[in-house]
Amino acid sequence: MIDPGRLDQRLVIVAPTDTPDGAGGVTRTYADAETVWAQIEPLSAKADASDDSVGAVVRYRITLRAGPDITMAHLLRRGTQTFLIDGVQPDAIDAHLLVVEAHESLA
C-alpha cells in the first residue's frame, strides 16, 4: 500500500477529442481535463536513435488515486513534461489506486 503523502506531484490529465476531418479520418486535439496528485517513479532510460528522434526515452511508473477514466489516448503533463501512456491498470495491492506505465521522449 502506498502512503498517501507520497502522491506529491501535480499532474494534469489531458483528454483527446477526435473531430471528423471530412475525408474519413479524424483530427485529434487535446484539452486539459483534470488535475490530480500522483507519485512519479522513473524506471529506465535508453537511447533513441530512430530516424525522427535523437535523444532518450525515459520510462515511468505513475501512481494516482483511482477514479479518473484514463486510456492510452490520454496524456499526462507535469509542467513542461508530457508523458505518453503505455498502459493503465489497477494497483495489484490497493484497488483505490491506478498504476500508469508511461514514457517521455527527450529530444
N, C-alpha and C positions, 0 to 999 in steps of 0.2 A: 504494500500500500504506500502511496506517495504522501508525504507531508504536504498539506495544502499550502504551506508557506513557501514551498519550492516552486509553485506556479507564480513566478515573479517576473515574467516577461509579458509585455502587452503586445498582442498580435491582432492585426486586422484580417478578418476573413473577407476575401474579395470574391464576389459571386459572378459567374458568367451569365451573359444574356445573349442568346442567339437570335438574330434577325434574318429572315429570308432575304437573299440578295437578288431575287428575281430571275436568276439563272439556274435554279435548282440547288444552290448551295446556301450557305449562311455566312453572315458576318458576325463574329464574336466580339463583344465588348465586355468590359469588366467594371463593376462598381463596388465600392465598399459596402459590406452588408452588416458586419457586426464586429465589435472589439471584444476580445477575450483575454484571460490570463492563461499563460502556458509555461511549461518548462521546456527549454530547448537544449538538447544534448547533441553535440557534434559526434558523429560515429566514425567517419572516414573521409579521406580526401584522396583523389587520384588525378593525374594529369589528363587533360582532354585535348587531344591534338587532332580533332576531326577537321574536315575541310572548312567548316564555317565558324570554328571556335578554337581559339588558342588560349588556354588557361587551365583551370582546375574545376573539378566537380566535387563539391562538399556535400556529404550525406548527413542527415539529421534525424533524430527521433524527437518528435514534438508531442508532449502530453498535455491535454487540456480536459476540462470538465466535459462530460457527455452532454448533449443537448443540441448544439448546432448541427444542422444537416450539412455535412461536408462530403464532397465527392472528389474524384481525381480531376474534375474540370475546374474546381476552385483553386485559388491561390491563397497563400498566407503571406502577410507582409509585416516586417518589423523595421520601421524607419525606411531606409533605402534598400534593405534586403528583401528580395522576393523569393519565396520558397515554392517550388513546383511539387505537387503532391504525387507520390508514387503509390500510396496505399493508405487506407484508413481501416482501423479495426478497434473493437472494444478492448480495453486493457484486460489481460488474462486474469489478473488478481482482483481488480476493483472495477465493477461494471459502471461506476459513476464517472469513469474516465475514458477518453478516447486516446489512442496512440496513432499518430500520423507519421508515416515514413515519407521523407521529403528530401529534395536536393536543391542546391543553389549552384548555378553555373557562375563561375568567376572568370570574366574575360579580361 
